[in-house]
Amino acid sequence: MSGSAVPSGRGSNGFVFRLLTGSIKALSALLCRVDTAHLRRVPERGPLILVTNHINFLEVPVVYTHLQPRPLTGFVKAETLGNPLLGPLLFKLWGGIPIRRGEADVVAFRAALQALQAGHIVAIAPEGTRSGDGRLQRGHPGSAFLALRSGAPVLPLVYYGGEQFWKNLPRLRRTDFHIVVGQPFYLKHTGGRVTRQVRQQMADEMMFQIAALLPPPYRGVYSNLEAATELYLHFPSGAHSNIRPPL
């Protein structure tokens, strides 16, 4: 997927891709009890934006390997390119999209848009940085722009339990890694200028949908679900709010 946002692991790198991806999946199953039942809710084809929480390094290899063979990419901080181990894995083999944090990265945005146009899944963590403890931080306003521009459906996916990994590892305990997939929605804007304030509200509305899927201790700054709005969200036929499900 790299800069062209075309999934790696095909062609000449196919054997290496399958070997490393399969090995990492097996290792994660050895170290963690991964609850994958909800992953069946992730469509197998078609453009899709996965919006997720971001706890630590663990969620990327666990979710990526368990969603294979679906074409999947996501934003990875550009500094990781220089890491001799993670750089080749995340960018060359798994095709992550390098993004420069703290600025409007047009190249990264275009690569993600290209991936969606090709019918791939693009993962976004609106928080931007790892929380470490699993409690949600404020989402960044720029996270809404790709969904608006592409028109692709947005699917909230959360994980929790992985924050205990480093505590469990020295004790030779497996970590419970829970994955929950919610109801899809679209971002909509009916007119007027999409200001930073509007984008922030959109990001907050997405984050509240994420928060609703998490146990209360993990909801962080989005703990008060009563304060959630859905002004810019559109739920397609057959789907419903993750916060306010139908009676």
Short mmCIF file of the C-alpha atoms (twelve columns), coordinates in Angstrom:
data_MODEL
# 
_entry.id   MODEL 
# 
loop_
_atom_site.group_PDB 
_atom_site.id 
_atom_site.type_symbol 
_atom_site.label_atom_id 
_atom_site.label_alt_id 
_atom_site.label_comp_id 
_atom_site.label_asym_id 
_atom_site.label_seq_id 
_atom_site.Cartn_x 
_atom_site.Cartn_y 
_atom_site.Cartn_z 
_atom_site.pdbx_PDB_model_num 
ATOM 1   C CA . MET A 1   0.000   0.000   0.000  1 
ATOM 2   C CA . SER A 2   2.900   2.400   0.656  1 
ATOM 3   C CA . GLY A 3   2.707   5.738   -1.083 1 
ATOM 4   C CA . SER A 4   0.482   4.410   -3.821 1 
ATOM 5   C CA . ALA A 5   -1.960  2.953   -1.301 1 
ATOM 6   C CA . VAL A 6   -2.002  -0.380  -3.142 1 
ATOM 7   C CA . PRO A 7   -1.918  -3.324  -0.722 1 
ATOM 8   C CA . SER A 8   1.471   -4.957  -0.417 1 
ATOM 9   C CA . GLY A 9   2.029   -8.638  0.107  1 
ATOM 10  C CA . ARG A 10  1.133   -9.508  -3.460 1 
ATOM 11  C CA . GLY A 11  3.381   -10.418 -6.370 1 
ATOM 12  C CA . SER A 12  7.074   -10.872 -5.606 1 
ATOM 13  C CA . ASN A 13  6.606   -10.189 -1.878 1 
ATOM 14  C CA . GLY A 14  3.682   -12.601 -1.551 1 
ATOM 15  C CA . PHE A 15  5.586   -15.396 0.187  1 
ATOM 16  C CA . VAL A 16  7.312   -13.056 2.640  1 
ATOM 17  C CA . PHE A 17  4.015   -11.309 3.318  1 
ATOM 18  C CA . ARG A 18  2.202   -14.556 4.095  1 
ATOM 19  C CA . LEU A 19  5.070   -15.879 6.207  1 
ATOM 20  C CA . LEU A 20  5.489   -12.782 8.372  1 
ATOM 21  C CA . THR A 21  1.797   -11.950 8.619  1 
ATOM 22  C CA . GLY A 22  0.932   -15.532 9.569  1 
ATOM 23  C CA . SER A 23  3.766   -15.662 12.110 1 
ATOM 24  C CA . ILE A 24  2.700   -12.392 13.752 1 
ATOM 25  C CA . LYS A 25  -0.898  -13.596 13.896 1 
ATOM 26  C CA . ALA A 26  0.218   -16.837 15.562 1 
ATOM 27  C CA . LEU A 27  2.412   -14.926 18.017 1 
ATOM 28  C CA . SER A 28  -0.418  -12.569 18.947 1 
ATOM 29  C CA . ALA A 29  -2.658  -15.591 19.575 1 
ATOM 30  C CA . LEU A 30  0.034   -17.053 21.817 1 
ATOM 31  C CA . LEU A 31  0.429   -13.853 23.850 1 
ATOM 32  C CA . CYS A 32  -3.198  -12.727 23.815 1 
ATOM 33  C CA . ARG A 33  -6.698  -14.151 23.969 1 
ATOM 34  C CA . VAL A 34  -8.091  -12.262 20.991 1 
ATOM 35  C CA . ASP A 35  -11.875 -11.982 20.834 1 
ATOM 36  C CA . THR A 36  -12.453 -11.824 17.070 1 
ATOM 37  C CA . ALA A 37  -16.186 -12.614 16.838 1 
ATOM 38  C CA . HIS A 38  -17.130 -9.014  15.964 1 
ATOM 39  C CA . LEU A 39  -14.682 -8.843  13.061 1 
ATOM 40  C CA . ARG A 40  -17.262 -10.701 10.995 1 
ATOM 41  C CA . ARG A 41  -19.151 -7.386  10.898 1 
ATOM 42  C CA . VAL A 42  -16.394 -5.753  8.845  1 
ATOM 43  C CA . PRO A 43  -17.399 -5.942  5.156  1 
ATOM 44  C CA . GLU A 44  -15.153 -8.105  2.996  1 
ATOM 45  C CA . ARG A 45  -15.121 -5.663  0.084  1 
ATOM 46  C CA . GLY A 46  -15.937 -2.090  -0.827 1 
ATOM 47  C CA . PRO A 47  -14.505 1.225   0.417  1 
ATOM 48  C CA . LEU A 48  -14.631 1.616   4.186  1 
ATOM 49  C CA . ILE A 49  -13.151 3.908   6.819  1 
ATOM 50  C CA . LEU A 50  -12.466 2.203   10.137 1 
ATOM 51  C CA . VAL A 51  -12.377 4.726   12.992 1 
ATOM 52  C CA . THR A 52  -10.673 3.312   16.043 1 
ATOM 53  C CA . ASN A 53  -9.294  4.151   19.434 1 
ATOM 54  C CA . HIS A 54  -5.515  4.064   19.894 1 
ATOM 55  C CA . ILE A 55  -4.009  2.493   23.016 1 
ATOM 56  C CA . ASN A 56  -0.567  1.108   22.148 1 
ATOM 57  C CA . PHE A 57  1.432   -0.759  19.503 1 
ATOM 58  C CA . LEU A 58  -0.542  -3.990  19.933 1 
ATOM 59  C CA . GLU A 59  -3.742  -3.144  18.053 1 
ATOM 60  C CA . VAL A 60  -2.094  -2.699  14.637 1 
ATOM 61  C CA . PRO A 61  -0.609  -6.223  14.292 1 
ATOM 62  C CA . VAL A 62  -3.609  -7.886  15.975 1 
ATOM 63  C CA . VAL A 63  -6.324  -6.201  13.903 1 
ATOM 64  C CA . TYR A 64  -4.367  -6.181  10.643 1 
ATOM 65  C CA . THR A 65  -3.496  -9.875  10.718 1 
ATOM 66  C CA . HIS A 66  -6.978  -10.937 11.807 1 
ATOM 67  C CA . LEU A 67  -8.637  -8.935  9.011  1 
ATOM 68  C CA . GLN A 68  -6.587  -10.578 6.281  1 
ATOM 69  C CA . PRO A 69  -7.053  -11.147 3.363  1 
ATOM 70  C CA . ARG A 70  -9.130  -7.978  3.196  1 
ATOM 71  C CA . PRO A 71  -7.209  -5.077  1.578  1 
ATOM 72  C CA . LEU A 72  -6.386  -2.784  4.480  1 
ATOM 73  C CA . THR A 73  -4.199  0.255   4.989  1 
ATOM 74  C CA . GLY A 74  -3.962  3.038   7.539  1 
ATOM 75  C CA . PHE A 75  -2.010  6.081   8.611  1 
ATOM 76  C CA . VAL A 76  1.316   5.508   10.370 1 
ATOM 77  C CA . LYS A 77  3.469   8.333   11.713 1 
ATOM 78  C CA . ALA A 78  6.212   9.141   9.212  1 
ATOM 79  C CA . GLU A 79  8.954   8.892   11.842 1 
ATOM 80  C CA . THR A 80  8.423   5.127   11.891 1 
ATOM 81  C CA . LEU A 81  9.941   4.934   8.404  1 
ATOM 82  C CA . GLY A 82  13.363  5.147   10.035 1 
ATOM 83  C CA . ASN A 83  12.754  2.207   12.368 1 
ATOM 84  C CA . PRO A 84  14.817  -0.731  11.011 1 
ATOM 85  C CA . LEU A 85  12.232  -3.305  12.161 1 
ATOM 86  C CA . LEU A 86  8.863   -1.557  11.989 1 
ATOM 87  C CA . GLY A 87  9.596   0.560   8.931  1 
ATOM 88  C CA . PRO A 88  9.860   -2.312  6.404  1 
ATOM 89  C CA . LEU A 89  6.964   -4.191  8.038  1 
ATOM 90  C CA . LEU A 90  4.458   -1.361  8.329  1 
ATOM 91  C CA . PHE A 91  5.264   0.499   5.120  1 
ATOM 92  C CA . LYS A 92  6.823   -1.841  2.571  1 
ATOM 93  C CA . LEU A 93  5.078   -5.092  3.461  1 
ATOM 94  C CA . TRP A 94  1.789   -3.962  5.021  1 
ATOM 95  C CA . GLY A 95  1.539   -0.769  3.008  1 
ATOM 96  C CA . GLY A 96  0.880   1.783   5.732  1 
ATOM 97  C CA . ILE A 97  0.468   5.397   4.635  1 
ATOM 98  C CA . PRO A 98  3.136   7.645   6.204  1 
ATOM 99  C CA . ILE A 99  1.671   10.801  7.667  1 
ATOM 100 C CA . ARG A 100 3.400   13.836  9.108  1 
ATOM 101 C CA . ARG A 101 1.627   14.643  12.330 1 
ATOM 102 C CA . GLY A 102 0.727   18.174  13.290 1 
ATOM 103 C CA . GLU A 103 0.278   19.406  9.718  1 
ATOM 104 C CA . ALA A 104 -2.034  19.015  6.745  1 
ATOM 105 C CA . ASP A 105 -0.357  16.139  4.883  1 
ATOM 106 C CA . VAL A 106 -1.836  16.356  1.375  1 
ATOM 107 C CA . VAL A 107 0.225   13.417  0.074  1 
ATOM 108 C CA . ALA A 108 -1.069  11.106  2.826  1 
ATOM 109 C CA . PHE A 109 -4.640  12.278  2.270  1 
ATOM 110 C CA . ARG A 110 -4.426  11.581  -1.464 1 
ATOM 111 C CA . ALA A 111 -2.992  8.109   -0.822 1 
ATOM 112 C CA . ALA A 112 -5.870  7.306   1.543  1 
ATOM 113 C CA . LEU A 113 -8.407  8.660   -0.952 1 
ATOM 114 C CA . GLN A 114 -6.842  6.506   -3.672 1 
ATOM 115 C CA . ALA A 115 -7.108  3.425   -1.449 1 
ATOM 116 C CA . LEU A 116 -10.805 4.074   -0.842 1 
ATOM 117 C CA . GLN A 117 -11.439 4.619   -4.535 1 
ATOM 118 C CA . ALA A 118 -9.855  1.203   -5.125 1 
ATOM 119 C CA . GLY A 119 -12.356 -0.342  -2.703 1 
ATOM 120 C CA . HIS A 120 -9.953  -0.804  0.203  1 
ATOM 121 C CA . ILE A 121 -10.317 -0.320  3.966  1 
ATOM 122 C CA . VAL A 122 -8.555  2.675   5.522  1 
ATOM 123 C CA . ALA A 123 -8.068  2.759   9.305  1 
ATOM 124 C CA . ILE A 124 -7.971  6.079   11.153 1 
ATOM 125 C CA . ALA A 125 -7.396  6.802   14.843 1 
ATOM 126 C CA . PRO A 126 -8.954  10.265  15.375 1 
ATOM 127 C CA . GLU A 127 -7.050  10.664  18.667 1 
ATOM 128 C CA . GLY A 128 -3.800  10.761  16.697 1 
ATOM 129 C CA . THR A 129 -1.627  9.506   19.552 1 
ATOM 130 C CA . ARG A 130 -1.637  6.511   21.862 1 
ATOM 131 C CA . SER A 131 -3.485  6.873   25.132 1 
ATOM 132 C CA . GLY A 132 -1.459  4.167   26.894 1 
ATOM 133 C CA . ASP A 133 -4.167  3.569   29.495 1 
ATOM 134 C CA . GLY A 134 -7.046  2.994   27.069 1 
ATOM 135 C CA . ARG A 135 -9.065  6.087   28.062 1 
ATOM 136 C CA . LEU A 136 -10.236 8.143   25.105 1 
ATOM 137 C CA . GLN A 137 -8.576  11.438  24.297 1 
ATOM 138 C CA . ARG A 138 -10.042 14.288  22.232 1 
ATOM 139 C CA . GLY A 139 -10.361 13.493  18.526 1 
ATOM 140 C CA . HIS A 140 -8.624  15.792  16.026 1 
ATOM 141 C CA . PRO A 141 -10.790 17.803  13.586 1 
ATOM 142 C CA . GLY A 142 -8.816  16.638  10.542 1 
ATOM 143 C CA . SER A 143 -10.019 13.065  11.040 1 
ATOM 144 C CA . ALA A 144 -13.418 13.978  9.567  1 
ATOM 145 C CA . PHE A 145 -12.079 15.313  6.278  1 
ATOM 146 C CA . LEU A 146 -11.439 11.967  4.558  1 
ATOM 147 C CA . ALA A 147 -14.959 10.706  5.266  1 
ATOM 148 C CA . LEU A 148 -16.461 13.943  3.941  1 
ATOM 149 C CA . ARG A 149 -14.348 14.052  0.793  1 
ATOM 150 C CA . SER A 150 -14.614 10.348  -0.097 1 
ATOM 151 C CA . GLY A 151 -18.249 9.740   0.859  1 
ATOM 152 C CA . ALA A 152 -17.158 6.315   2.128  1 
ATOM 153 C CA . PRO A 153 -19.041 4.630   4.972  1 
ATOM 154 C CA . VAL A 154 -17.492 4.893   8.422  1 
ATOM 155 C CA . LEU A 155 -17.384 1.915   10.766 1 
ATOM 156 C CA . PRO A 156 -16.359 2.326   14.436 1 
ATOM 157 C CA . LEU A 157 -14.113 -0.436  15.767 1 
ATOM 158 C CA . VAL A 158 -12.704 -0.433  19.285 1 
ATOM 159 C CA . TYR A 159 -10.393 -2.574  21.342 1 
ATOM 160 C CA . TYR A 160 -9.605  -2.741  25.011 1 
ATOM 161 C CA . GLY A 161 -7.602  -4.935  27.356 1 
ATOM 162 C CA . GLY A 162 -4.373  -4.514  25.419 1 
ATOM 163 C CA . GLU A 163 -3.235  -1.821  27.855 1 
ATOM 164 C CA . GLN A 164 -2.445  -4.685  30.280 1 
ATOM 165 C CA . PHE A 165 0.029   -6.313  27.878 1 
ATOM 166 C CA . TRP A 166 3.285   -5.038  29.393 1 
ATOM 167 C CA . LYS A 167 2.048   -5.835  32.883 1 
ATOM 168 C CA . ASN A 168 1.067   -9.378  31.927 1 
ATOM 169 C CA . LEU A 169 4.105   -10.253 29.811 1 
ATOM 170 C CA . PRO A 170 6.710   -10.564 32.633 1 
ATOM 171 C CA . ARG A 171 4.205   -12.688 34.561 1 
ATOM 172 C CA . LEU A 172 3.750   -14.981 31.545 1 
ATOM 173 C CA . ARG A 173 0.037   -14.178 31.478 1 
ATOM 174 C CA . ARG A 174 -1.937  -13.941 28.270 1 
ATOM 175 C CA . THR A 175 -3.666  -10.609 27.699 1 
ATOM 176 C CA . ASP A 176 -7.381  -10.464 26.983 1 
ATOM 177 C CA . PHE A 177 -7.752  -8.404  23.812 1 
ATOM 178 C CA . HIS A 178 -11.381 -7.463  23.160 1 
ATOM 179 C CA . ILE A 179 -12.604 -6.150  19.803 1 
ATOM 180 C CA . VAL A 180 -16.040 -4.561  19.327 1 
ATOM 181 C CA . VAL A 181 -17.420 -3.441  15.957 1 
ATOM 182 C CA . GLY A 182 -20.337 -1.033  15.871 1 
ATOM 183 C CA . GLN A 183 -22.921 0.259   13.420 1 
ATOM 184 C CA . PRO A 184 -21.796 2.072   10.232 1 
ATOM 185 C CA . PHE A 185 -22.619 5.662   9.357  1 
ATOM 186 C CA . TYR A 186 -21.773 8.423   6.887  1 
ATOM 187 C CA . LEU A 187 -20.617 11.955  7.575  1 
ATOM 188 C CA . LYS A 188 -22.858 14.530  5.958  1 
ATOM 189 C CA . HIS A 189 -22.799 18.300  5.572  1 
ATOM 190 C CA . THR A 190 -25.840 19.915  4.043  1 
ATOM 191 C CA . GLY A 191 -24.345 23.266  3.145  1 
ATOM 192 C CA . GLY A 192 -22.262 26.160  4.287  1 
ATOM 193 C CA . ARG A 193 -18.574 26.357  5.001  1 
ATOM 194 C CA . VAL A 194 -16.912 23.403  6.694  1 
ATOM 195 C CA . THR A 195 -15.001 25.355  9.314  1 
ATOM 196 C CA . ARG A 196 -12.544 23.952  11.837 1 
ATOM 197 C CA . GLN A 197 -15.319 24.182  14.429 1 
ATOM 198 C CA . VAL A 198 -17.613 22.080  12.214 1 
ATOM 199 C CA . ARG A 199 -14.855 19.519  11.626 1 
ATOM 200 C CA . GLN A 200 -14.227 19.344  15.371 1 
ATOM 201 C CA . GLN A 201 -17.893 18.657  16.028 1 
ATOM 202 C CA . MET A 202 -17.824 15.937  13.372 1 
ATOM 203 C CA . ALA A 203 -14.760 14.398  15.003 1 
ATOM 204 C CA . ASP A 204 -16.446 14.549  18.407 1 
ATOM 205 C CA . GLU A 205 -19.567 12.882  17.016 1 
ATOM 206 C CA . MET A 206 -17.433 10.060  15.616 1 
ATOM 207 C CA . MET A 207 -15.610 9.738   18.923 1 
ATOM 208 C CA . PHE A 208 -18.881 9.479   20.852 1 
ATOM 209 C CA . GLN A 209 -19.874 6.589   18.557 1 
ATOM 210 C CA . ILE A 210 -16.559 4.955   19.470 1 
ATOM 211 C CA . ALA A 211 -17.087 5.683   23.169 1 
ATOM 212 C CA . ALA A 212 -20.488 3.991   23.165 1 
ATOM 213 C CA . LEU A 213 -18.826 0.690   22.214 1 
ATOM 214 C CA . LEU A 214 -16.366 0.802   25.109 1 
ATOM 215 C CA . PRO A 215 -16.943 -0.068  28.771 1 
ATOM 216 C CA . PRO A 216 -17.482 3.175   30.782 1 
ATOM 217 C CA . PRO A 217 -13.964 3.283   32.351 1 
ATOM 218 C CA . TYR A 218 -12.441 3.609   28.870 1 
ATOM 219 C CA . ARG A 219 -14.573 6.482   27.581 1 
ATOM 220 C CA . GLY A 220 -12.302 9.239   28.890 1 
ATOM 221 C CA . VAL A 221 -13.266 12.725  27.696 1 
ATOM 222 C CA . TYR A 222 -16.318 11.212  25.969 1 
ATOM 223 C CA . SER A 223 -17.744 9.642   29.134 1 
ATOM 224 C CA . ASN A 224 -20.937 11.685  29.070 1 
ATOM 225 C CA . LEU A 225 -22.863 10.028  26.251 1 
ATOM 226 C CA . GLU A 226 -25.849 12.258  27.041 1 
ATOM 227 C CA . ALA A 227 -23.840 15.168  25.634 1 
ATOM 228 C CA . ALA A 228 -23.358 13.431  22.269 1 
ATOM 229 C CA . THR A 229 -24.854 14.937  19.122 1 
ATOM 230 C CA . GLU A 230 -25.456 13.266  15.754 1 
ATOM 231 C CA . LEU A 231 -26.060 16.364  13.650 1 
ATOM 232 C CA . TYR A 232 -23.537 15.355  10.976 1 
ATOM 233 C CA . LEU A 233 -24.106 11.588  11.037 1 
ATOM 234 C CA . HIS A 234 -26.309 9.612   8.674  1 
ATOM 235 C CA . PHE A 235 -27.072 5.971   9.468  1 
ATOM 236 C CA . PRO A 236 -27.885 3.875   6.379  1 
ATOM 237 C CA . SER A 237 -30.891 1.584   6.136  1 
ATOM 238 C CA . GLY A 238 -30.563 -1.298  8.560  1 
ATOM 239 C CA . ALA A 239 -28.102 0.536   10.812 1 
ATOM 240 C CA . HIS A 240 -28.718 2.607   13.920 1 
ATOM 241 C CA . SER A 241 -26.945 4.893   16.347 1 
ATOM 242 C CA . ASN A 242 -24.319 3.211   18.505 1 
ATOM 243 C CA . ILE A 243 -25.350 5.535   21.327 1 
ATOM 244 C CA . ARG A 244 -29.121 5.404   20.989 1 
ATOM 245 C CA . PRO A 245 -30.125 1.991   19.588 1 
ATOM 246 C CA . PRO A 246 -33.797 1.513   18.656 1 
ATOM 247 C CA . LEU A 247 -36.117 0.256   21.354 1 
# 
